[in-house]
Every structure is written in structure tokens, then in C-alpha cells.
Amino acid sequence: MKRQNLLANQGIMKFSPVKYWIVLIFLSPCLAGKGNERIPADSLPRKQIKTVTVSKNSFLQIGTLPKQIEEASGLALANQQNFWTHNDDGIPVLYCIGRDGKLIRTLHLNNTNNGWEDLARDKEGNLYIGGFGNNKNDKKHLTILIIKNPESFAGKIYSADIINFTYEDQHDFPPPQGKRNFDADALIVWRDSLFIFTKNRTAPFSGYTKVYRLPKSPGQHTAVLVDSLFLGSGPMMDDWVTGADISPNGSKLALLGHSRVWIVSGFTTDQFSSGEIVKIELANYTHKAGVAFTSENELFIVDEKEFGILGGVIYLLRLAEIMAIKSADY
């Protein structure tokens, strides 16, 4: 008996290469369900980035932070006039400040401040603190704290709910130098999920920020790699991400750097890399570490105070003129 007939009689059909590829094409969406962890982050396409230098009228220093806030490392809207911010280590306190930087109130937390790096706000009024600072890429226990509508809390000390998480594609603590992209300073809420944008510490520098998705609920979770964006070839400290926010209607993503802001627009899913990227050069190099939208065309930025003389400032960035230049050029 021929081998093909024997296999058929045993319930085993000869496998055609053509059929194999047809099956693979139909299965591909299922295999990609967990995110882009099967695609190395530094192999995704590099988008064209339009660069615009900000005018003096569009980027203004409008206030000075109080002495209690020496390492401002996060910014989120409290209401249309005020913001929440915090230091990136030490005493676990949230500070409410005005647009001029003046201190309005403090909120003490019954939680540890170990690497607080950014703040994010959802439409229900919940505030999220990203406790995921990981300079050495060696931490196995990362957290996000949840404060439910902090403006309404009248007590002295708040006990936050906790999200504990790990990155799905980190297996070494720390990984080799070329894979050190598990530090993070940037967090947003978009639709019903949290998104973390990594602070790239690879050597040689790859230029990508990786994007991870998490649920907003307390508990133990795995951060799923869903995307990555190429922002520049370096030097590293010029092109790593130090903060993030999403505009009120969800149409613009702001990624902050020490001397620039990347505005991403035109995305419709959590594949933020599908959008257009405009890099805004601020012509001002400080340790900027917090950014928040107040409208579709207004961003506020804070920086850390260094050496007792540099930074410790709140800035206003007006986007209308900048985005008009971008639209005219595309």
C-alpha cells in the first residue's frame, strides 16, 4: 500500500504546505491575543516624527513649587484649577497645588513611597500612583496605588488599594544591558485600562518605549506588552520617557522628556504607534517629571529641583499654535 493511503487509513492525512500557511493565517489573530511579546520591541516600525520648536509664547514658567516638593515626579488634575503631585521617594504624601504652584493641601497615605513616579486619573475620579521606579531593572515587586476620589476624603491618613504586578516578558532581574527596558516613569488611564510607558535604559540605546496594559482593579496582575514607540536614537537621557498623560477626550497622548514632549494623535486602539508623532522641542533642559492636560490644547509640566537652584517649577505649554504648524506640514 502506498504511504499516502496508509496514512489516510490511519486517520492521518498528508499535510500540504499550502494548507499549512492558510491555517496559520487564520490562527494569527488568536496567537497575537496576549500582545506583542512575541515581537521584539525594537523590531517594530519606526514612525516618521515631525519636530517643532516651541515659541516663547507657547511655553511659559507660571509658578514655583513649594519647598516640600523637591522631587516632583508626577502630575494629575485635581480640578480645573488645581493639581496633585508627589515626591518620588520618602514620605508618602500627595500634595495639592494651584496653577501657580502654591500648596493647597496635603494627603498622607498609609502606604510606602518606594519609587513613586507618576500619577493618572480616570473618569470616575480615581487617582493612580505608579510605584514602578526600577532604575536597575531588578525589582520583582512593582505596584500601583489606587486612591478613590481624593478630593472627597476628609480624614487624616488614607489607605490605598494596591495593584501588584510583574512584566510578562521580564525573566531576568536585572536583564542584560541591551534588554534593560523595565524601568518606568509614565502612566495613563485610557478607556478601561492602565497603560505604562517604559523608561528605556538599554545599552546600546534602542530608542523604544514599551507599552504595557493592566486592569484598574486591585490584586496581583501581569502587565501585558501591547505596543512600543520609537522616539529617537538618543542620547538616552534625551529620548527616554519621564511622564505621560492623555487628553480629556482621549485623542492625544503626551509623552514627556527632559527637554521635549512627544504628542501622539490619530490612534483608535491601544496601538498608540499607529498614530502620528510630533516632537516638541522646549529649548529648556531640566529634570521634567510630571505632565497633565487641562484641555485638548493645554499641558502643565513640573520638574524636580536639583542642586538647590535648577527646576522646582510649574510650566504651561500651549498646543494650539504647535498643532496648527503640524497640520499645515502634513
N, C-alpha and C positions, 0 to 999 in steps of 0.2 A: 504494500500500500504506500502511496506517495505520502511524504511527510506532512503536506498541507492537509490531506484528507484525514490523516491520523490525528492531527491537532484538532481538526474540526469535530471529529468523532468524540474527542475527549473534552469538548466544550471550550477549546482554546483556538481562537481564530488567529490567523497570521496578521500581524499588526502592520498596517500601512503607514509609511512616513507622512503621507498626505493627511490621513486621518488623525495622526498624532498632532499635527500643527493645528488642524481645525478644532480638536478638543482643547488644546492649550489656549487658543484664542478665546474660546467661550469661558474657560475657567479663570482667565487672567484677572477679571474684576474681583472674583472670590478670593484669589490668592493675595490680592493687594488690600484686603479688608482691614488689616491692622495698621496700615500706614506705610511710610516709605522706608521702613527699617531694612528692607531687602535691597534698597538702592543707596549706595554710599552718598552721604550728604554733599560731598564735594564733587559729585559727578552730575548733579542736576544742572540744567541750562543756566547760563549767566545772562540775566536780562540787561538790556541797554538801560543805562542810568543817565538821566538828564541832570546836569549840575547847574544850579543857580546860586549866585552870591547875593545874600540878603542886603537890602538897603538900610541906611541908618534909621529911617522912619519906620521900618518894619520889625526891628529887633531893639527893644528898649529895656534898660535896667529900671525897674519901678520900685524896688524896695530892698531892704536888708533884713536878713533873718535874725531872730533873737539869739542871745548868747547861749541859750540852752540847746540850740540846734547847730552843732559844729560839723556834723557829717550827714547833712540832709541827703537821704537816699531813698526817695520815693515821693510821689505827689499824687493826690487824688482829690477830686472835687467834693467839698462838703455841701455847699450850695453855690449859687451863682456868684457869691462874693468871697467865700472862704474856701480853704483847702486843709486837708490832713497831710501831715508829713511825719518823719521819724528819723532818728539816727540809725546808722547801720550796725550798731553793736552797743552793748552796755545796758543801760536802764530800759526796761520795756515800757515805753511811753509813746503815745501818739500825741502830736501837737496840732492844734487847730490854729491856723494863721490866716490873716487877711491878705488881700491882694498886695498890700504894702509890706507884707512880711511880719506885721506886728502880731504878737501872741495873743490869742483869744481865750483858749482853754487847753487843759491837758486831760488825757485819759490814760490812766495806769492800767496795765494788763497783768493778770496773774499767769503770765507765760514768759518763757525765756527769750531774750533778744540775742539770738546767735545767728548773725548773718542775715538780718532783715535787709532786703534790697529794693523792694518795690511795692507799690500799692495799686489795687484795681477795685473798681466799683461796678456793681451790677444794677439793673433797672429796678430791682426790689429794694435797693438801699443798702445792701450788704457790702461790707468793706473787706478786702482780702489782703493779707500781708504775706509777701513772698519771702519765706525764711529759707532761701536756697542758695545763699552765698557759698561758693565752693571753689575758692581760688586755686587750691591744689588738686581739684578734681578727685578727691579721695574720700568724700563723705558718703556714707551708706544710708544716712537717715536725714531726709530733707522734708521740710514742712511748708504748709501754707495755713495761716490762721484765718478764721472767719469771725468777723465782728458784725452782729446783726444790727443795722441801723444805729451807728454810734451816736448820732445827734440826739437820739431819744433816751440814751442811757444817762440816768441821774445819779447812779451810785458812785462809789469811790474807786473800786477796782473791778475790772471786767475779766471774766474767764472765757477766753475764746475757744470755739470749737476748732479741731485740728484735722487737717488733711496731711497724712504721711504718705510719701511717695518715693519711688525709685524710677530711674530712666530705663525703659525696656531694652535699650541697646548698650547699656554700660555693664561690662562684665569684669573690668579690672579697676582697682582703686589704689593708686591712680592708673590710668591707661598710659600707653607710650606717648611721648611728646606730640607726635603727629595726630593723635586722637583726642587731645585734651579740649573737648568742646562740651563740657558738662557743668561749667560754672554758669550762673545766670544772674542778671540784674533787672530783668524785664518781664512784666506780667500784664495781661489784659483779660477782660471778660468779653467774649463775643458770642452772641446768641445764647446758648445754654451751657457753654463750656469755658474753662480757663485755658489760656494759652501762654506758654513760657517761651521766651526767645533767649537763646543761649549767648553767653559772653565768650567768644572764641579765643582760646589761649593756645592754639595749635602752633607748633614749630616744626617745619616752616609754616607760616601763616596761610591758612586756606581761604580766608575771606568770607566764610559762610556763617550765618547764624541759623541754628537748627530750631525748628518749631515743634513743640510738644503740646498735646492736648490732655486735659484732665477733667473729670467731673467736678462740680462745685460742692459735692456732698462730703461731709466728714468721713474719715475712715482711712484704710490702707488702700492705696491705688497705684497703678502703674502708669507713668507718663508715656503716652503713645506718640511716636515720631510721625508727624503728618506732612511736614514740608521743610524746606530750607530756602534761604535767600542769600544770594551772593551780593555783598555790599561794597566790596573793594579789596584790593590786593595788599593793603597795608601802607605804612607800618601798622602793627597790630593795634596799638592804642589809638590810632586814628579811625579804625574801621570796626572796632568791636562795639557792641550794643550795651548801653548803660541805663536804659529805661524805655518804657513804651506806654502808649495809650491808644484808645480807639475813639473816633469822633462820635458825637451824640447819636447820629443816625447810622453809624456803623459803616460809613462809606470810605473813611480814611484811617489808615494806620500810621501812627508816628513812632519811629524808632530813633532813640536819642544816642548821640555820641558826645565826646568831649568838645568838639568844635563844629558839629554838624547835626542836622536832623534829616532822616530819610522819610519822605511821605509816600506811602504806598496807597494806590487807589485803583478802582476798576475790578477788584476781586469780587466774586459772588459766593465762593465757598471758602473753606479753611485752607485752600491752596493759595495763600497770600502771594506766592511767587508768580501767579498768573496775572497779577496787576501791573500797572505802570509804576516806576520808581523815580522820584525826583529827590536829588540830594541837595539840601540847602546848606551852603557854607555860611557859618555865622561870623567868621573872622574874629573869633573870640575863643581862646583855648583855656578852659578851666575844667575842673572835675565835675561836670554836669551829671546829675544822677537821678533826676526826677522830672517827669513831664506830664501835663494834664491838659486836655481840651476843655474849654468852657463853651465853645460853639464850633461850628464847622470851620471857622476861619480864625480862631484864636487859640493859641497854645501858651501855657505858662510853664516855665522851666526853673528849677532850683539847682544850685551847685554846692558842693562841700567847701567848707572853709579850710584852707591849707596854709601852713606857716604863719597863721595869725593875720595874714594880710590879703590873701588871694581867695576870692569866692565868698560864700556865705550870702548869696544874692538871689533875688527872685526877678525873673525876666518875663517880658511879654513878647511873643512872636506873632506877628500878624501875617496870615497866609494869603489873604485875598490878592494882593499885588503879585506875590510869588507864583501862585497857581495860575494867574492870568498870563504870566510870562510863559509858563509851562504849556498852557493850552494853545497859545499862539504859535509855539515852536513845533508842536506835534502835528 
